């Protein structure tokens, strides 16, 4: 796993205010959230490297 995801998971696990998604453990929720965030940031980075967005997002 990328280090960014691991740091994110540790931060959420150590946050006393972090509440897991219903039906999931705190760790499962942290991994799901951090992985989704990482994938989204990678997709944005690829879009920016590819010349930007053709249509504005409203």
Helices and strands as residue ranges (DSSP letters): H 3-13, H 26-49
